[in-house]
Structures are given as structure tokens and as C-alpha cells.
Amino acid sequence: MDLTQTQTEWKGARRLAAMVACALLAFGTCASAMSLHVGVSAPTLPVAIQPVDQAVAQETPLHADGSVHPPILIRNASPEYTAAARKAKLSGDVELSLRVDKKGNPSHIRVVRGMGMGLNQKAVEAVRQYKFKPATQNGKPVAVDLVVDVNFQIF
């Protein structure tokens, strides 16, 4: 450090030019980060709920407003985009049916309506990691079948 020289202060146009350059750099960084952002929305729960434990076959599944209280999502996992889907800028929903057991674990996951390009498998892999507070009927945990939409969106 040289203590004998005086520091020059940036004034006027130089200061303005430096501020504009910093602002442009910050804007460019944010814009590039947003263009690479992949949004995955939380699943919509439940579309339809039907207790699995009942031996009586029903024409229509029970809904959350009936005697069955729906499972509550405690932990979810974000699915990953495949390289092919990202390159094609593919967006949309993968609809999955699954069973939530009495302990809140998902099983019997299958694709009802898919998108292809590997996104169906990525959605299934993510839903396998979900954890639910179990559905209840008369205060007791019950296994239920439900439908989950996993949304893939490139911003």
C-alpha cells in the first residue's frame, strides 16, 4: 500500500458508468438464472380418495368431504428434468395414481397420464420419496388410493 499517493475519487460520469455496469451485470445474472430455473409445483392432493380397506366395491370413490379425511403431504421431493425434455422445453403434468398406506408411505404408483421423454419415470421416482400423514376414517389411519399431478414447468 502506498501511503504517499492520494486516492482519486470517482465523480460524475465515471461513477454513473460504474453503477450502470454493476446494475447490468446483476440483471444479466438474474435473467440467466431465471431462464435455467425449473419449476416443479407441489402435487395437488387429492383428486379422489377411496379407502382400500373396505371390502365393499363402490361405484364412485369417496371424497375428502366424506367420512375419510385425506392424507396430508409432509415431505415431497422435486422431480428432475431429463436432458431430452429440457432441450425440447417440454412442460406439463404427469398424473399418477398411488396408494398411501396406514403409515403414510406411497406405494402402487402408476402413470395415469404421462408426458414421455423420461419425465414419467422422474415423476414416479420423486413420488416414491414422498411422506404423508395417513388418511383417517373415524379417527383411525386407513390406506387410501389417490391421484397426484406432478407439474413440470421450464421458466
Secondary structure as GFF3:
##gff-version 3
##sequence-region A 1 155
A	DSSP	alpha_helix	13	36	.	.	.	ID=ss1
A	DSSP	beta_strand	38	44	.	.	.	ID=ss2
A	DSSP	beta_strand	50	51	.	.	.	ID=ss3
A	DSSP	beta_strand	68	69	.	.	.	ID=ss4
A	DSSP	beta_strand	72	75	.	.	.	ID=ss5
A	DSSP	alpha_helix	83	87	.	.	.	ID=ss6
A	DSSP	beta_strand	92	100	.	.	.	ID=ss7
A	DSSP	beta_strand	106	113	.	.	.	ID=ss8
A	DSSP	alpha_helix	119	128	.	.	.	ID=ss9
A	DSSP	beta_strand	131	133	.	.	.	ID=ss10
A	DSSP	beta_strand	135	137	.	.	.	ID=ss11
A	DSSP	beta_strand	140	142	.	.	.	ID=ss12
A	DSSP	beta_strand	144	154	.	.	.	ID=ss13
###
